[in-house]
Amino acid sequence: MRHRKGFNHLGRTSAHRKAMLANMASSLILHKKINTTVAKAKALRIYVEPLITKSKNDTTHSRRVVFSYLKNKYAVAELFREISPKVADRPGGYTRILKTGSRLGDNADMCIIELVDYNENMLSDTGKKAKSTRRRRGGGGSRKAEGAAAETVEASTKETQELNTSETVDETMVTTTEEVAEDTDARAEEEKAEEIAEEAKTEKEKSQKASEEVIKETKAEEKAEEPVEQKIKAEKEAKTEDSTDEEIAEEEEKKDE
């Protein structure tokens, strides 16, 4: 008999449903928001919010109780260290469901379930105060007319102030954009000049290296040519000595005759 069993069984057995909700609760605590169906999100909200309330009392017993539901030590540590201090002043309603339309295929209603204190966009919107207007009561038609005129004057002055501020903002934006453009142009010119100087330096170094190599080659050639010239000179000297010896011998022969 399932009397007063009014919760959604999600088409699963008890063990399967508990395991799925524990996994989804751990993912929600670790990632701060998840995408799922509306039915699962509503069941998850009932499952996880008592655990967040339990985490406000950081004791060994409460940690063991939460771990018995989540079965994930990293999620338990994140819940007690990061989430519970941020949610300490909130009396309840720790999660928010945002519907995102229907899913293709089975047309299931989809949504995003998230922790309220971790959506910075909505927190900034709620922090802004609504503008309050003052209205006067009683009096005749002249007072009403005067009040209406004063309101129109105030509205016109506010509009002019807003226009002036917008114009100043636009001017400042234009000036800043111009300054940024000038800075970028100057930087580009400096970079080009640096590149040209580096290229000139590299060309000079290359030319110096080439000249040094040419000088080395010429010196090596001169050194190689020196012994050849010495050999030629020695041969010439030897020939001259031989020629002188022959001439002396001929002269002696002539004298003998």
C-alpha positions as CSV (number, residue, x, y, z in Angstrom):
1,M,0.0,0.0,0.0
2,R,1.4,3.3,-1.0
3,H,-0.8,5.7,1.0
4,R,0.4,9.3,1.1
5,K,3.3,8.6,-1.2
6,G,2.9,11.9,-3.0
7,F,6.4,12.4,-4.5
8,N,7.5,11.9,-8.1
9,H,9.1,8.4,-8.5
10,L,10.6,9.5,-11.9
11,G,9.9,6.1,-13.4
12,R,12.7,4.5,-11.4
13,T,13.2,2.1,-8.5
14,S,14.1,3.4,-5.1
15,A,17.8,2.5,-5.4
16,H,18.1,3.9,-8.9
17,R,16.3,7.2,-7.9
18,K,18.5,7.7,-4.8
19,A,21.7,7.1,-6.7
20,M,20.6,9.5,-9.5
21,L,19.7,12.2,-7.0
22,A,23.0,11.8,-5.1
23,N,24.9,12.1,-8.3
24,M,22.9,15.2,-9.4
25,A,23.3,16.8,-6.0
26,S,27.1,16.3,-6.1
27,S,27.3,17.8,-9.6
28,L,25.2,20.8,-8.4
29,I,27.4,21.4,-5.4
30,L,30.6,21.1,-7.5
31,H,29.6,23.1,-10.6
32,K,27.0,25.4,-8.9
33,K,24.4,24.8,-11.8
34,I,23.3,21.9,-14.0
35,N,21.0,21.4,-17.0
36,T,18.3,18.8,-16.5
37,T,14.5,18.3,-16.9
38,V,12.0,20.2,-14.8
39,A,10.8,17.0,-13.0
40,K,14.3,16.0,-12.0
41,A,15.1,19.5,-10.9
42,K,12.1,19.7,-8.6
43,A,13.0,16.3,-7.1
44,L,16.6,17.4,-6.7
45,R,15.6,20.6,-4.9
46,I,13.7,18.6,-2.3
47,Y,16.7,16.3,-1.9
48,V,19.6,18.9,-1.8
49,E,18.2,21.8,0.2
50,P,18.0,20.0,3.5
51,L,21.6,19.0,3.0
52,I,22.7,22.6,2.5
53,T,20.8,23.5,5.7
54,K,22.6,20.7,7.5
55,S,26.0,22.0,6.3
56,K,25.5,25.2,8.4
57,N,26.4,23.2,11.5
58,D,30.0,22.1,10.7
59,T,30.4,19.1,12.9
60,T,31.6,15.5,12.4
61,H,28.1,14.2,12.8
62,S,26.6,16.6,10.2
63,R,29.4,15.7,7.7
64,R,28.7,12.0,8.1
65,V,25.0,12.5,7.6
66,V,25.6,14.6,4.4
67,F,28.1,12.0,3.2
68,S,25.6,9.3,3.6
69,Y,23.4,11.1,1.1
70,L,26.0,12.4,-1.4
71,K,28.5,9.5,-1.4
72,N,31.2,12.0,-2.7
73,K,33.8,13.3,-0.3
74,Y,34.8,16.2,-2.7
75,A,31.2,17.4,-2.8
76,V,31.0,17.2,1.0
77,A,34.2,19.2,1.4
78,E,33.0,21.9,-1.2
79,L,29.7,22.1,0.6
80,F,31.1,22.7,4.1
81,R,34.1,24.8,3.1
82,E,32.7,27.1,0.3
83,I,28.9,27.0,0.1
84,S,27.9,26.9,3.8
85,P,29.7,30.2,4.7
86,K,28.1,32.0,1.7
87,V,24.6,30.7,2.5
88,A,24.9,31.2,6.3
89,D,22.5,34.3,6.3
90,R,19.9,32.7,4.0
91,P,16.9,31.0,5.8
92,G,16.1,28.8,2.8
93,G,15.5,28.7,-0.9
94,Y,19.1,27.9,-1.8
95,T,18.3,26.9,-5.4
96,R,16.6,28.4,-8.4
97,I,15.0,26.7,-11.4
98,L,15.1,28.6,-14.8
99,K,13.1,27.0,-17.6
100,T,14.9,26.8,-21.0
101,G,12.2,25.3,-23.2
102,S,11.6,21.8,-24.5
103,R,14.0,19.1,-25.6
104,L,14.2,17.9,-29.1
105,G,13.2,14.3,-29.5
106,D,10.8,13.7,-26.5
107,N,9.7,17.3,-26.0
108,A,10.6,17.2,-22.3
109,D,10.6,20.5,-20.4
110,M,14.2,21.4,-19.8
111,C,15.6,23.8,-17.2
112,I,18.7,25.0,-15.4
113,I,18.9,24.5,-11.6
114,E,21.5,26.6,-9.9
115,L,22.5,27.9,-6.5
116,V,21.1,31.3,-5.8
117,D,24.2,32.9,-4.3
118,Y,26.4,32.0,-7.2
119,N,24.5,33.8,-10.0
120,E,26.3,37.2,-10.0
121,N,24.1,38.7,-12.8
122,M,20.9,38.3,-10.8
123,L,22.6,39.3,-7.5
124,S,23.7,42.6,-9.2
125,D,20.2,43.2,-10.6
126,T,18.5,42.7,-7.2
127,G,21.0,44.9,-5.5
128,K,19.8,48.0,-7.5
129,K,17.1,50.0,-5.7
130,A,13.9,50.9,-7.5
131,K,13.3,54.6,-8.1
132,S,10.7,56.1,-5.8
133,T,8.4,59.0,-6.9
134,R,6.9,61.6,-4.6
135,R,3.3,62.8,-5.1
136,R,1.5,65.5,-3.2
137,R,-2.1,65.1,-2.0
138,G,-5.0,67.5,-1.5
139,G,-5.2,71.1,-2.7
140,G,-7.0,72.5,-5.7
141,G,-6.3,72.4,-9.4
142,S,-3.7,75.2,-9.1
143,R,-1.5,73.1,-6.8
144,K,-1.9,70.1,-9.1
145,A,-0.9,72.2,-12.0
146,E,2.1,73.6,-10.1
147,G,3.2,70.1,-9.1
148,A,2.8,68.9,-12.7
149,A,4.9,71.8,-13.9
150,A,7.5,71.2,-11.3
151,E,7.7,67.5,-12.3
152,T,8.0,68.4,-16.0
153,V,10.8,70.9,-15.2
154,E,12.6,68.3,-13.1
155,A,12.2,65.7,-15.9
156,S,13.5,68.1,-18.5
157,T,16.5,69.0,-16.3
158,K,17.2,65.3,-15.8
159,E,17.0,64.7,-19.5
160,T,19.4,67.6,-20.2
161,Q,21.8,66.3,-17.6
162,E,21.7,62.8,-19.0
163,L,22.3,64.2,-22.5
164,N,25.2,66.2,-21.3
165,T,26.7,63.2,-19.5
166,S,26.2,61.0,-22.6
167,E,27.9,63.7,-24.8
168,T,30.8,64.0,-22.4
169,V,31.1,60.2,-22.3
170,D,31.0,60.0,-26.1
171,E,33.7,62.8,-26.3
172,T,35.9,61.0,-23.8
173,M,35.4,57.7,-25.6
174,V,36.4,59.4,-28.9
175,T,39.4,61.0,-27.3
176,T,40.5,57.8,-25.7
177,T,40.1,55.9,-29.0
178,E,42.1,58.6,-30.8
179,E,44.8,58.4,-28.2
180,V,44.8,54.6,-28.4
181,A,45.1,54.9,-32.2
182,E,48.0,57.4,-31.9
183,D,49.7,55.1,-29.4
184,T,49.3,52.1,-31.7
185,D,50.7,54.1,-34.7
186,A,53.6,55.3,-32.7
187,R,54.4,51.8,-31.5
188,A,54.1,50.5,-35.0
189,E,56.5,53.2,-36.3
190,E,59.0,52.4,-33.4
191,E,58.8,48.7,-34.2
192,K,59.5,49.4,-37.9
193,A,62.4,51.6,-37.0
194,E,63.8,48.9,-34.7
195,E,63.4,46.3,-37.4
196,I,65.2,48.5,-40.0
197,A,68.0,49.2,-37.5
198,E,68.3,45.4,-36.8
199,E,68.4,44.7,-40.6
200,A,71.1,47.3,-41.1
201,K,73.2,45.8,-38.2
202,T,72.8,42.3,-39.7
203,E,73.9,43.6,-43.2
204,K,76.9,45.3,-41.7
205,E,77.9,42.2,-39.8
206,K,77.5,40.1,-43.0
207,S,79.6,42.6,-45.0
208,Q,82.3,42.6,-42.3
209,K,82.4,38.8,-42.2
210,A,82.6,38.7,-46.0
211,S,85.5,41.2,-46.1
212,E,87.3,39.3,-43.4
213,E,86.9,36.1,-45.3
214,V,88.3,37.8,-48.5
215,I,91.3,39.1,-46.6
216,K,92.0,35.7,-45.2
217,E,91.8,34.1,-48.6
218,T,94.2,36.7,-50.1
219,K,96.6,36.1,-47.3
220,A,96.5,32.4,-47.8
221,E,97.1,32.8,-51.5
222,E,100.1,35.1,-50.9
223,K,101.5,32.6,-48.5
224,A,101.1,29.8,-51.1
225,E,102.7,31.9,-53.8
226,E,105.8,32.8,-51.8
227,P,107.6,29.4,-52.0
228,V,106.9,29.2,-55.7
229,E,108.6,32.5,-56.3
230,Q,111.5,31.4,-54.2
231,K,111.9,28.3,-56.3
232,I,111.9,30.3,-59.5
233,K,114.5,32.6,-58.1
234,A,116.7,29.7,-57.1
235,E,116.4,28.1,-60.5
236,K,117.4,31.4,-62.2
237,E,120.4,31.8,-59.9
238,A,121.5,28.2,-60.6
239,K,121.2,28.8,-64.4
240,T,123.2,32.0,-64.2
241,E,126.0,30.2,-62.2
242,D,126.0,27.4,-64.8
243,S,126.2,29.9,-67.7
244,T,129.2,31.7,-66.0
245,D,131.0,28.4,-65.5
246,E,130.7,27.5,-69.2
247,E,131.9,30.9,-70.3
248,I,135.0,30.7,-68.1
249,A,135.8,27.2,-69.4
250,E,135.5,28.4,-73.0
251,E,137.8,31.4,-72.3
252,E,140.4,29.1,-70.9
253,E,140.2,26.8,-73.9
254,K,140.8,29.7,-76.2
255,K,143.8,30.8,-74.2
256,D,145.3,27.3,-74.4
257,E,144.9,27.3,-78.2
